[in-house]
Amino acid sequence: MTPAPSPVAAPRAEARPIDSSERLALLDTLRGFALCGVFISNVFMWFSGRAFLPREQMLATMASASLLDTLTTQACMLLVFGKFITIFSFLFGLGFSVQMGRAEERGASITPLYSRRLGVMLVMGLTHLFLIWYGDILSTYAVLGFGLLLFRRRTERTLLISAAVLVFVWPIIGTLILKLPQLLADTPEAGAALAKAATERDAGFKAQALAAFSSGSWLDVVREGGRFYVFDFLPMILATMLATFGRFLLGLWAGRRRLFHDAPQHLGFFRRLLGWGVVAGLVGSSVGLVMQQLMLRKILTPETVPTWVPFATAPLRSLGELGFAAVYVSSITLLFQRTTWQKLLGLLAPVGRMALTNYLSQSVMSVLFFYGYGLGQVTKLGPAACVGLCVAVFCVQVAWSHLWLSRFRFGPAEWVWRSLTYGKAQPMRRDDVNGHRATVPA
């Protein structure tokens, strides 16, 4: 009797970049939408130089601002700051879930490819950070991204509990770490003296950085930007990065539940999320507006704010950011179920597909517009003008992304990222893959 042939394991599919036909348009749309808000936040506070002004000068500027600038500032505080970067972080975790699912379909481990992907991202982020702009998020995301590997087999319940602790409890711990020296001082007077010295030191770093941004050469900007990052910006990132990781975990949970892959089956969830998001957003974000008004009216000053206030406002701020992020995500998801809105909102999808290229190009355009070695507009634009500039630039990016992706598979930075990740140059032109000119994706 002839022995039965031994079973042969099916060959594993080769790892490759995801094709445009496999992408989820809703996620690309959300990513493009988030990129616009992140751009506004970065320009409003950082590229414009507003965050580097002495406190008294900033308060005086806000007190004498026009009605349009005042409304713009309050709208950004309520609806923009922290909300769009929250969506971006959420989508990063969701993207990991998608990549993990694709790896499992191939019968392969996600760890080697994902680690290379993060390694390349880290190098690109550090290059961006030290040569273009200190406010880079790529390097932070790359470092935190490795942590997702530790949670890939955890239960959904564990993901939610861990996310809640990191999003709402860690901000309190981070605030405690930043204020620990003055809290450990022997007397309240000694603590106040330490706080004053820290404030003066930070003001000195900001003054040096602002001087370089205003009139320095590219090398001056790189040097002072790096110094500001190490001594001022990095401690702030370290105090908040685990809360960012909590948002990653929420995205991983959503990917596990396939909330966006099977959105029509979860419309009830998104409607409830919309309602609760409005409540959480208004409650959490209103606290910041109240504190701003108390400062402007000099009812409170940094010296007279009770010690407990920063610890109470930190989780409330996270609640507001998460609440409005949920409102935006659920609203777009619900609207996306209607054909007319899907076509309209889908205009943002190519920007989301080229998020890395557009993010880096936003930095390049911003430093050339604001810094002294470019057009030198730092500290010269008001809030409304900053937002208007961002919207105009973003509209150009939308048009450019559509045009580019009608001819190419990836954005330029995405092509470099994928080619280095997979260890070989990826086909760039769309007809390199299909053998003929492909039509523009809807």
C-alpha positions as CSV (number, residue, x, y, z in Angstrom):
1,M,0.0,0.0,0.0
2,T,1.4,3.3,-1.0
3,P,1.8,5.5,2.1
4,A,-0.2,8.7,2.1
5,P,1.9,11.7,1.3
6,S,2.9,13.7,4.3
7,P,1.1,17.0,4.5
8,V,3.1,20.0,3.3
9,A,2.7,23.2,5.2
10,A,1.3,26.0,3.1
11,P,4.0,28.6,2.3
12,R,3.7,31.8,4.2
13,A,2.7,34.8,2.2
14,E,5.5,37.3,1.8
15,A,5.2,40.4,3.9
16,R,4.5,43.4,1.8
17,P,3.1,46.9,2.1
18,I,-0.7,47.1,2.1
19,D,-2.2,47.9,-1.3
20,S,-4.5,50.9,-1.8
21,S,-7.4,48.5,-2.5
22,E,-7.0,46.9,0.9
23,R,-7.0,50.2,2.8
24,L,-10.0,51.3,4.9
25,A,-11.1,54.7,3.6
26,L,-12.7,55.6,6.9
27,L,-9.4,55.2,8.8
28,D,-7.5,57.2,6.2
29,T,-10.2,60.0,6.4
30,L,-9.9,60.1,10.2
31,R,-6.1,60.3,10.0
32,G,-6.3,63.1,7.5
33,F,-8.8,65.0,9.7
34,A,-6.5,64.5,12.7
35,L,-3.5,65.7,10.8
36,C,-5.3,69.1,10.1
37,G,-6.0,69.6,13.8
38,V,-2.4,68.7,14.9
39,F,-1.1,71.2,12.3
40,I,-3.3,73.9,13.8
41,S,-2.1,73.1,17.3
42,N,1.6,73.1,16.4
43,V,1.4,76.4,14.5
44,F,-0.8,78.1,17.0
45,M,1.4,77.4,20.1
46,W,4.9,76.4,18.9
47,F,5.9,77.4,15.4
48,S,4.3,80.9,15.9
49,G,6.5,81.4,19.0
50,R,3.5,82.0,21.2
51,A,4.5,79.4,23.8
52,F,7.9,81.1,24.2
53,L,6.6,84.5,25.2
54,P,7.0,85.6,28.8
55,R,3.9,84.9,30.8
56,E,3.1,88.6,31.5
57,Q,3.5,89.4,27.8
58,M,1.3,86.6,26.7
59,L,-1.4,87.6,29.2
60,A,-1.2,91.2,28.1
61,T,-1.5,90.1,24.5
62,M,-4.6,88.0,25.2
63,A,-6.2,90.8,27.2
64,S,-5.8,93.3,24.3
65,A,-6.6,90.9,21.5
66,S,-9.4,91.5,19.0
67,L,-12.7,89.8,19.3
68,L,-11.8,87.5,16.4
69,D,-8.5,86.5,18.0
70,T,-10.1,86.0,21.4
71,L,-12.8,83.7,20.0
72,T,-10.2,81.8,18.0
73,T,-8.1,81.2,21.1
74,Q,-11.0,80.0,23.2
75,A,-12.3,77.8,20.3
76,C,-8.8,76.2,20.0
77,M,-8.6,75.6,23.7
78,L,-12.0,74.0,23.8
79,L,-12.1,72.1,20.5
80,V,-8.5,71.7,19.2
81,F,-5.7,71.5,21.7
82,G,-5.0,67.9,22.8
83,K,-8.0,66.5,20.9
84,F,-6.5,65.8,17.5
85,I,-3.3,64.4,18.8
86,T,-5.5,62.1,20.9
87,I,-7.1,60.9,17.6
88,F,-3.7,60.4,16.1
89,S,-2.5,58.3,19.0
90,F,-5.7,56.3,19.0
91,L,-5.2,55.6,15.2
92,F,-1.6,54.5,15.9
93,G,-2.8,51.8,18.2
94,L,-5.6,50.8,15.8
95,G,-3.0,50.6,13.0
96,F,-1.0,48.1,15.1
97,S,-4.1,46.0,15.4
98,V,-4.6,46.0,11.7
99,Q,-0.9,45.0,11.1
100,M,-1.2,42.3,13.7
101,G,-4.3,40.9,11.9
102,R,-2.5,40.8,8.6
103,A,0.5,39.1,10.1
104,E,-1.8,36.4,11.6
105,E,-3.4,35.9,8.2
106,R,0.1,35.2,6.7
107,G,0.8,32.8,9.6
108,A,3.8,35.0,10.6
109,S,4.9,36.8,13.7
110,I,4.4,40.5,13.8
111,T,7.4,41.2,16.0
112,P,10.3,41.2,13.4
113,L,8.6,43.3,10.8
114,Y,6.9,45.7,13.3
115,S,10.2,46.2,15.1
116,R,12.0,47.1,11.8
117,R,9.1,49.5,11.0
118,L,9.5,51.2,14.4
119,G,13.2,51.3,14.1
120,V,13.0,53.2,10.8
121,M,10.4,55.4,12.2
122,L,12.6,56.3,15.2
123,V,15.5,57.2,12.9
124,M,13.3,59.4,10.8
125,G,11.8,61.0,13.9
126,L,15.2,61.8,15.4
127,T,16.3,63.3,12.2
128,H,13.2,65.4,12.1
129,L,13.6,66.4,15.8
130,F,17.2,67.5,15.7
131,L,17.5,68.9,12.2
132,I,14.1,70.4,11.5
133,W,11.8,70.8,14.5
134,Y,12.1,69.9,18.2
135,G,8.3,69.1,18.5
136,D,8.6,65.8,16.7
137,I,6.1,63.0,17.7
138,L,7.5,60.3,15.4
139,S,10.3,59.4,17.8
140,T,8.0,59.3,20.8
141,Y,5.5,57.1,18.9
142,A,8.3,54.8,17.8
143,V,9.6,54.2,21.3
144,L,6.1,53.7,22.8
145,G,5.1,51.5,19.9
146,F,7.4,48.7,21.1
147,G,5.2,48.6,24.2
148,L,2.2,47.5,22.1
149,L,4.0,44.2,21.5
150,L,3.6,43.4,25.2
151,F,-0.2,43.9,25.0
152,R,-0.9,42.0,21.7
153,R,-2.2,38.9,23.6
154,R,-4.0,40.7,26.4
155,T,-7.7,40.4,26.9
156,E,-10.0,43.3,25.9
157,R,-10.8,43.9,29.5
158,T,-7.1,44.2,30.4
159,L,-6.7,46.7,27.5
160,L,-9.5,48.9,28.7
161,I,-8.4,48.9,32.4
162,S,-4.8,49.6,31.5
163,A,-5.9,52.4,29.1
164,A,-8.1,54.0,31.8
165,V,-5.3,53.9,34.4
166,L,-2.8,55.4,32.0
167,V,-5.1,58.1,30.6
168,F,-6.6,59.3,33.9
169,V,-4.2,58.3,36.7
170,W,-0.9,58.7,35.0
171,P,-1.4,62.5,34.4
172,I,-1.6,62.9,38.2
173,I,1.6,60.9,38.7
174,G,3.3,62.9,35.9
175,T,2.3,66.1,37.6
176,L,3.6,64.8,40.9
177,I,7.0,63.9,39.3
178,L,7.3,67.4,37.8
179,K,6.5,69.1,41.2
180,L,8.3,66.6,43.4
181,P,11.3,68.8,44.3
182,Q,9.1,71.6,45.6
183,L,6.7,69.2,47.4
184,L,9.7,67.6,49.2
185,A,11.1,71.0,50.3
186,D,11.5,71.5,54.1
187,T,9.1,74.5,54.2
188,P,6.5,76.0,52.0
189,E,8.8,79.0,51.5
190,A,11.6,76.7,50.3
191,G,9.2,75.0,47.9
192,A,8.0,78.3,46.5
193,A,11.7,79.4,46.0
194,L,12.4,76.1,44.1
195,A,9.3,76.6,42.0
196,K,10.3,80.2,41.2
197,A,13.8,79.1,40.3
198,A,12.5,76.4,38.0
199,T,10.1,79.0,36.3
200,E,13.0,81.4,35.8
201,R,15.2,78.7,34.4
202,D,12.5,77.6,31.9
203,A,11.9,81.2,31.0
204,G,15.6,81.5,30.2
205,F,15.6,78.5,27.9
206,K,12.6,79.8,26.1
207,A,14.1,83.3,25.7
208,Q,17.3,81.8,24.2
209,A,15.2,79.6,21.9
210,L,13.0,82.5,20.8
211,A,16.0,84.7,20.0
212,A,17.4,81.9,17.8
213,F,14.1,81.3,16.1
214,S,13.6,85.0,15.4
215,S,17.0,85.9,13.9
216,G,19.4,83.0,14.1
217,S,20.8,80.8,11.3
218,W,19.6,77.3,10.7
219,L,22.5,76.1,12.8
220,D,21.5,78.4,15.6
221,V,18.0,77.1,15.5
222,V,19.1,73.5,15.5
223,R,21.4,74.2,18.5
224,E,18.9,76.1,20.6
225,G,16.0,73.9,19.5
226,G,17.9,70.8,20.7
227,R,18.8,72.5,24.0
228,F,15.2,73.5,24.6
229,Y,14.0,70.0,23.8
230,V,16.4,68.3,26.2
231,F,15.9,70.7,29.2
232,D,12.3,71.8,28.8
233,F,10.3,69.8,26.1
234,L,11.5,66.3,27.0
235,P,10.5,66.4,30.7
236,M,7.0,67.4,29.6
237,I,6.9,64.5,27.1
238,L,8.2,62.0,29.7
239,A,5.5,63.2,32.1
240,T,2.7,62.6,29.6
241,M,4.0,59.7,27.3
242,L,2.3,56.9,29.3
243,A,-1.0,58.7,28.9
244,T,-0.3,58.7,25.2
245,F,0.3,55.0,25.4
246,G,-3.1,54.6,27.0
247,R,-4.6,56.1,23.9
248,F,-2.7,53.5,21.9
249,L,-4.3,50.8,23.9
250,L,-7.8,52.2,23.2
251,G,-7.0,52.0,19.5
252,L,-5.8,48.4,19.9
253,W,-9.0,47.6,21.7
254,A,-11.1,49.2,18.9
255,G,-9.2,47.2,16.3
256,R,-9.8,44.0,18.2
257,R,-13.5,44.8,18.2
258,R,-13.4,45.7,14.5
259,L,-15.4,48.8,15.2
260,F,-14.3,50.6,12.1
261,H,-13.9,47.6,9.8
262,D,-17.6,46.6,10.5
263,A,-18.8,50.1,11.3
264,P,-22.4,49.6,10.0
265,Q,-22.8,46.9,12.7
266,H,-21.7,49.2,15.5
267,L,-23.7,52.3,14.8
268,G,-25.5,52.1,18.1
269,F,-22.1,52.2,19.9
270,F,-21.0,55.2,17.9
271,R,-24.2,57.1,18.7
272,R,-23.7,56.5,22.4
273,L,-20.1,57.4,22.1
274,L,-21.1,60.7,20.5
275,G,-23.5,61.6,23.3
276,W,-21.1,60.7,26.1
277,G,-18.2,62.4,24.3
278,V,-20.0,65.7,24.2
279,V,-20.6,65.5,28.0
280,A,-17.1,64.5,28.8
281,G,-15.6,67.0,26.4
282,L,-17.5,70.0,27.8
283,V,-16.9,69.0,31.4
284,G,-13.2,68.3,31.0
285,S,-12.3,71.2,28.6
286,S,-14.3,73.9,30.4
287,V,-11.9,73.7,33.3
288,G,-9.1,75.0,31.2
289,L,-11.2,77.9,29.9
290,V,-12.1,78.8,33.5
291,M,-8.5,78.8,34.6
292,Q,-7.5,80.9,31.7
293,Q,-10.1,83.6,32.6
294,L,-9.0,83.5,36.2
295,M,-5.4,84.1,35.1
296,L,-6.4,86.9,32.7
297,R,-8.3,88.7,35.4
298,K,-5.4,88.1,37.8
299,I,-7.7,86.4,40.3
300,L,-5.2,83.6,40.2
301,T,-1.4,83.7,39.5
302,P,1.1,80.9,39.3
303,E,2.2,81.8,42.8
304,T,-1.3,81.7,44.3
305,V,-2.7,78.6,42.7
306,P,-3.4,76.0,45.4
307,T,-1.1,73.0,45.4
308,W,-4.0,70.6,44.7
309,V,-5.3,72.3,41.6
310,P,-2.8,70.9,39.0
311,F,-3.5,67.4,40.3
312,A,-7.2,67.8,40.0
313,T,-7.1,69.5,36.5
314,A,-4.7,66.9,35.0
315,P,-7.2,64.0,34.7
316,L,-10.0,66.5,33.8
317,R,-7.9,67.8,30.9
318,S,-7.5,64.2,29.7
319,L,-11.2,63.7,30.0
320,G,-11.9,66.7,27.8
321,E,-9.3,65.6,25.2
322,L,-10.7,62.1,25.1
323,G,-14.3,63.3,25.1
324,F,-14.0,65.7,22.1
325,A,-11.8,63.2,20.2
326,A,-14.6,60.7,20.7
327,V,-17.1,63.2,19.3
328,Y,-15.0,63.8,16.2
329,V,-14.4,60.1,15.5
330,S,-18.0,59.0,16.1
331,S,-19.4,61.9,14.1
332,I,-17.2,61.2,11.1
333,T,-17.9,57.4,11.3
334,L,-21.7,58.0,11.5
335,L,-21.6,60.5,8.6
336,F,-19.5,58.1,6.6
337,Q,-22.4,55.7,6.3
338,R,-24.2,58.2,4.0
339,T,-23.1,58.3,0.4
340,T,-23.0,62.1,0.1
341,W,-21.0,62.6,3.2
342,Q,-18.7,59.7,2.4
343,K,-17.7,61.3,-0.9
344,L,-17.2,64.7,0.8
345,L,-15.3,63.5,3.8
346,G,-13.4,61.0,1.6
347,L,-11.6,64.0,0.2
348,L,-9.4,63.8,3.3
349,A,-8.4,60.1,2.8
350,P,-5.4,60.7,0.5
351,V,-4.0,63.2,3.1
352,G,-4.3,60.4,5.6
353,R,-2.6,57.9,3.3
354,M,0.3,60.3,3.1
355,A,0.2,61.4,6.7
356,L,3.9,61.0,7.2
357,T,4.9,63.0,4.1
358,N,2.3,65.7,4.9
359,Y,3.4,65.9,8.6
360,L,7.0,66.4,7.7
361,S,6.2,68.9,5.0
362,Q,4.2,70.9,7.5
363,S,7.2,71.2,9.7
364,V,9.4,72.3,6.8
365,M,7.0,74.9,5.5
366,S,6.4,76.2,9.1
367,V,10.0,76.7,10.0
368,L,10.6,78.4,6.6
369,F,7.7,80.7,7.2
370,F,8.2,81.6,10.8
371,Y,11.9,81.3,11.6
372,G,14.5,83.9,11.0
373,Y,16.4,82.0,8.3
374,G,13.1,82.0,6.3
375,L,10.4,84.7,6.3
376,G,10.8,85.6,9.9
377,Q,7.2,85.7,11.0
378,V,7.6,84.2,14.5
379,T,5.5,86.1,17.1
380,K,4.0,88.3,14.3
381,L,0.8,86.4,13.5
382,G,-2.3,86.5,15.7
383,P,-4.4,83.4,16.5
384,A,-6.9,83.9,13.7
385,A,-4.2,84.4,11.2
386,C,-2.4,81.3,12.3
387,V,-5.5,79.2,12.0
388,G,-6.3,80.7,8.6
389,L,-2.8,80.0,7.4
390,C,-3.0,76.3,8.5
391,V,-6.4,75.8,6.8
392,A,-5.0,77.3,3.5
393,V,-1.9,75.1,3.6
394,F,-3.9,72.0,4.4
395,C,-6.2,72.6,1.5
396,V,-3.1,72.7,-0.8
397,Q,-2.0,69.4,0.8
398,V,-5.4,67.8,0.1
399,A,-5.1,68.8,-3.6
400,W,-1.5,67.7,-3.8
401,S,-2.1,64.4,-2.1
402,H,-4.9,63.5,-4.6
403,L,-2.6,64.4,-7.5
404,W,0.3,62.5,-6.2
405,L,-1.6,59.3,-5.3
406,S,-3.2,59.3,-8.8
407,R,0.2,58.5,-10.1
408,F,2.1,56.8,-7.2
409,R,1.3,54.1,-4.6
410,F,2.9,56.0,-1.6
411,G,3.9,59.4,-0.5
412,P,7.6,60.1,-0.8
413,A,8.3,59.6,3.0
414,E,6.0,56.6,3.1
415,W,8.0,55.0,0.2
416,V,11.3,55.5,2.1
417,W,9.8,54.1,5.3
418,R,8.4,51.0,3.6
419,S,11.5,50.4,1.5
420,L,13.8,50.5,4.5
421,T,11.3,48.4,6.5
422,Y,11.1,45.6,3.9
423,G,14.8,45.8,2.9
424,K,14.2,46.6,-0.8
425,A,12.9,49.4,-2.9
426,Q,9.1,49.2,-3.3
427,P,7.4,49.8,-6.6
428,M,6.5,53.4,-6.6
429,R,4.4,54.2,-9.7
430,R,0.9,52.8,-9.8
431,D,1.5,51.2,-13.2
432,D,4.6,49.4,-11.8
433,V,2.2,47.2,-9.9
434,N,-0.9,46.9,-12.1
435,G,0.9,46.8,-15.5
436,H,-1.2,49.8,-16.6
437,R,-2.2,53.2,-15.4
438,A,-4.7,52.8,-12.5
439,T,-7.6,55.0,-12.0
440,V,-7.7,57.5,-9.2
441,P,-9.2,55.9,-6.1
442,A,-12.5,57.1,-4.9
